[in-house]
Amino acid sequence: MRSRLIAGVTCLALVSSACGIPYRKDTDDLTKVAASDSQARRIIAEFNLTRQEADTLLDGSLLPDIESGSLLDIDQGAYFVAARVAGHTAAARLRLEPPDEVLSPRFAGYPMWFVAVSRDAGGDTQRVVVFERQDSVSPWLMTMAPEISGDTELPAMELDRGDAVVTAPPDSARGVAMSGSEALSNYAAALTGEDAPENDLFVDDDFLRRTREFQRSQRSLPFADFTQSWSAEPASLAMRVAGGGLLVFGTLERADAYSVHPSSYIDWGSNADAKAYLPGRALSAARLDYRHQVLLFVPPRGEGEAQLIGQYGGVVDGSGS
């Protein structure tokens, strides 16, 4: 799968003396909002320029200039597949429209990050993207980009007195059903199968259903044993929702493993991921590694189940014999 400009007062002709007109500071403390709406638009426009060149050439070596972390792994994997399997080039492309919404927290220093909701110009989905900057001389890099449907709106965020988004420590469960890190671990556990008790913690969603269908189809193969494992990386970041709850970003690791029965083999057929990373037949064993970025809503304590809002993922590696 893939929702303010501040007018300033300019003191003219006063080069060496102080301006006598009072001005409004960002806050009373030495803090800074990560990015304004106009800055976010410029950052996304610059991202699009490099991404368009990389998409045209399917050149993954250009992506580290604009992406990092698991998102870089996923998109380089998409290029790898697109370059080797016909008909998959479009899936590797991305161009973001100017953001419809910018969610920017306040920071006392680096690293900083902000969230933007932008439509994918090549499809009918939106991306909830995270840009991070490690210091004042480093570029803004996109680190998260889960997809949401074109008509999905994020809940209103809790704001501080300066209209900056309020963040939450990923391990904090204050006022919510579970912490961000717990939500990711529990969702990963729910993905292991429909009998997992963690399924009771989440609203049933299309990603869970499609994962279970895939597991059933692969476990019914007559010529190989199939196992799938899921685990969660530590939560990347979390934002507080107005009225209670959290929006949590994080990455899940997935491994699909096949053990081929004696005197049998696997011919990958229409499985593009396997055809790219495991060309030819698998005679003994095979493994495909994936990363999935997810955006989860965690409700206030006692107010229902957590819910997947969006996800974006893909194959990042493979091995076989």
C-alpha positions in Angstrom: 0.0 0.0 0.0 1.1 2.7 -0.5 -3.2 15.4 5.6 1.6 28.7 7.8 3.7 30.7 6.9 5.0 33.0 9.7 5.1 36.6 8.8 8.2 38.3 10.0 9.0 42.0 10.7 12.1 43.2 8.8 14.1 46.0 10.4 15.4 48.1 7.5 18.4 50.5 7.5 19.5 49.4 11.0 22.7 47.6 10.4 24.7 48.2 13.6 22.0 49.0 16.0 19.2 46.9 17.5 15.8 47.0 16.0 13.4 48.7 18.4 10.4 46.7 17.2 9.6 43.7 19.4 9.3 40.4 17.7 7.9 37.0 18.5 10.4 34.2 19.2 9.7 30.6 18.2 9.2 29.8 21.8 10.5 31.2 25.1 13.0 28.4 25.0 15.8 27.8 22.6 13.9 25.5 20.3 13.1 25.2 16.6 10.3 23.8 14.6 11.9 21.3 12.2 10.4 22.7 9.0 7.7 25.2 7.9 5.2 24.4 5.2 7.2 26.3 2.6 10.5 24.5 3.6 8.8 21.1 3.4 7.6 21.9 -0.1 11.1 22.9 -1.2 12.6 19.7 0.4 10.1 17.5 -1.4 10.7 19.3 -4.7 14.4 18.7 -4.3 13.8 15.1 -3.5 11.7 14.7 -6.7 14.5 16.0 -8.9 17.0 13.3 -7.7 14.4 10.6 -7.5 13.2 11.3 -11.1 16.8 10.8 -12.4 17.2 7.6 -10.3 13.9 6.3 -11.5 14.7 6.9 -15.1 18.0 5.1 -14.9 16.9 2.6 -12.2 20.2 3.6 -10.5 20.1 2.7 -6.9 23.5 4.4 -6.3 21.7 7.8 -6.5 19.2 7.0 -3.7 21.5 7.5 -0.7 21.6 11.2 -1.6 17.9 11.5 -0.7 17.0 8.4 1.4 18.3 6.3 4.3 17.5 3.4 6.6 15.0 0.7 5.7 13.4 3.0 3.0 16.7 3.0 1.1 16.8 -0.8 1.3 13.3 -1.2 0.1 13.6 1.2 -2.9 17.0 -0.2 -3.9 15.4 -3.6 -3.8 12.5 -2.4 -6.0 15.1 -1.1 -8.6 16.9 -4.5 -8.5 13.6 -6.3 -9.3 12.5 -3.7 -11.9 15.9 -4.0 -13.8 15.6 -7.8 -14.0 11.9 -8.6 -14.4 9.8 -7.1 -17.2 6.7 -5.2 -16.3 7.9 -3.9 -12.8 9.4 -0.6 -13.7 6.4 1.5 -12.8 6.2 0.0 -9.3 9.7 1.4 -8.6 8.9 5.0 -9.4 7.8 7.8 -7.1 7.1 11.5 -7.6 5.4 13.4 -4.8 3.0 16.2 -5.3 3.3 19.3 -3.0 2.3 18.2 0.5 -1.3 18.6 1.7 -0.2 18.6 5.3 3.0 19.2 7.2 3.4 17.9 10.7 6.5 19.4 12.3 7.7 18.9 15.9 9.8 21.3 17.9 13.4 20.4 18.7 16.1 21.8 21.0 18.8 20.6 18.6 19.7 18.0 16.0 18.7 15.4 14.8 15.4 16.8 13.6 12.5 15.3 11.6 9.1 16.3 10.2 6.2 14.4 8.5 4.4 15.4 5.3 1.4 13.9 3.6 1.8 14.0 -0.2 0.0 12.4 -3.1 1.9 10.1 -5.3 1.6 11.7 -8.7 1.9 8.3 -10.4 -1.1 6.7 -8.7 -4.1 7.1 -6.5 -2.4 6.7 -3.1 -0.8 9.1 -0.7 2.5 8.8 1.1 3.1 9.8 4.7 6.8 10.6 4.5 9.3 11.4 7.2 12.4 13.5 6.5 15.2 13.5 8.9 18.3 15.8 9.3 21.2 14.8 11.5 23.0 18.2 11.7 22.9 21.6 10.1 25.3 20.7 7.3 23.6 17.4 6.4 20.9 17.0 3.8 17.3 16.2 4.6 16.8 12.5 3.9 13.5 10.6 3.6 13.5 7.7 6.0 9.8 6.6 6.1 7.2 6.5 3.4 4.2 4.3 4.2 1.3 4.4 1.7 -2.3 5.3 2.6 -5.3 5.3 0.4 -6.1 8.4 -1.5 -9.1 9.4 0.6 -7.5 8.6 4.0 -7.1 11.6 6.4 -4.8 11.4 9.4 -6.3 12.3 12.8 -5.7 15.7 14.1 -2.4 16.0 16.0 -1.9 17.4 19.5 -0.1 20.7 19.2 1.9 22.8 21.6 1.2 26.5 22.1 3.3 27.4 19.0 1.4 24.9 16.8 4.2 22.4 16.7 3.3 18.7 16.8 3.8 17.0 20.2 6.0 13.9 20.1 6.1 10.9 22.4 9.0 8.6 23.4 8.6 5.4 21.5 8.7 3.4 24.7 6.2 5.5 26.6 2.7 4.1 27.2 1.3 7.1 29.1 -2.4 7.3 28.5 -2.5 4.8 25.6 -3.2 1.1 25.1 0.5 0.3 24.5 3.7 2.1 23.7 4.9 2.6 20.1 7.5 -0.1 20.5 5.0 -2.5 22.0 2.5 -1.8 19.1 5.1 -2.6 16.5 6.2 -5.8 18.3 2.6 -6.9 18.8 1.7 -6.2 15.2 4.7 -8.2 14.0 3.4 -11.1 16.2 -0.1 -10.8 14.7 1.3 -11.2 11.2 2.8 -14.6 12.1 -0.6 -16.2 11.8 -4.4 -15.9 12.4 -4.0 -17.9 15.6 -1.6 -15.5 17.2 -3.2 -13.9 20.4 -1.9 -10.5 19.4 -4.6 -10.4 16.6 -7.1 -9.4 19.4 -5.1 -6.1 19.9 -5.7 -4.9 16.3 -8.5 -4.1 13.9 -8.5 -6.7 11.2 -7.0 -5.0 8.1 -6.2 -5.8 4.4 -2.5 -6.3 5.1 -3.2 -8.9 7.8 -5.7 -10.7 5.5 -3.4 -10.8 2.5 -0.5 -12.0 4.6 -2.5 -14.9 6.0 -3.7 -15.8 2.5 -0.1 -15.9 1.3 1.0 -18.0 4.2 -1.8 -20.5 3.5 -1.0 -20.8 -0.2 2.7 -21.3 0.4 2.3 -23.8 3.3 0.1 -25.9 0.9 3.0 -26.4 -1.6 3.5 -30.1 -2.2 7.2 -29.8 -3.0 8.6 -27.6 -0.2 8.1 -26.6 3.5 7.4 -22.9 4.0 8.0 -20.8 7.1 7.5 -17.0 7.5 8.9 -15.0 10.4 8.2 -11.4 11.5 10.1 -9.1 13.9 10.0 -5.4 14.7 12.8 -2.9 14.7 12.7 -0.4 17.5 10.0 2.3 16.9 11.3 5.1 14.8 9.1 7.9 16.1 5.7 8.6 17.6 3.3 11.7 17.6 0.5 12.4 20.0 -3.0 12.6 18.6 -5.4 15.3 19.8 -7.9 13.8 22.2 -5.5 10.9 23.0 -3.6 8.2 21.2 -0.5 7.9 19.1 0.6 7.7 15.5 3.6 5.4 15.4 6.1 4.8 12.6 8.3 1.7 12.4 9.9 -1.0 10.4 9.0 -4.7 10.4 11.5 -7.4 9.2 10.0 -10.4 7.3 11.8 -13.6 6.2 10.2 -16.2 3.8 12.1 -19.5 3.8 11.6 -22.6 1.7 13.0 -26.1 2.3 12.7 -28.1 -0.8 11.7 -31.8 -0.5 14.1 -34.5 -1.9 13.9 -35.0 -5.7 11.9 -31.7 -6.0 12.6 -28.1 -7.0 10.9 -24.7 -7.0 10.3 -22.9 -10.3 9.4 -19.4 -9.3 6.9 -18.7 -12.1 5.3 -15.3 -11.6 7.0 -14.5 -8.3 9.0 -11.4 -9.4 10.9 -11.0 -6.2 12.2 -14.6 -6.3 12.9 -14.4 -10.1 15.1 -11.3 -9.5 17.0 -12.5 -6.5 16.9 -16.2 -7.1 17.2 -16.8 -10.8 16.7 -20.4 -11.9 15.3 -23.2 -9.9 15.8 -23.8 -6.1 16.8 -27.4 -5.5 17.5 -27.3 -1.8 16.5 -24.2 0.0 15.7 -20.5 -0.6 15.1 -17.4 1.5 13.8 -13.9 0.7 14.1 -11.0 3.1 11.7 -8.1 3.2 11.3 -4.8 5.0 7.8 -3.3 5.7 7.4 0.3 7.0 4.1 0.7 8.9 2.1 3.5 10.3 0.0 2.5 13.3 -2.7 4.3 15.3 -2.6 3.4 19.0 -5.9 4.4 20.8 -6.2 5.9 24.3 -6.2 3.2 27.0 -9.5 1.4 27.1 -10.8 2.8 23.8 -10.6 -0.2 21.4 -8.0 -1.8 19.2 -4.9 -0.4 17.5 -5.1 -0.1 13.8 -2.8 -0.1 10.7 -3.2 3.1 8.7 -0.6 2.4 6.0 2.4 0.4 5.0 5.1 0.2 2.3 7.5 -2.6 1.8 9.4 -4.9 -0.5 12.1 -7.4 -0.9 15.7 -6.4 0.1 17.7 -9.6 -0.3 17.6 -13.3 -1.3 19.6 -16.4 -1.2 19.2 -20.0 -2.3 20.7 -23.2 -3.6 
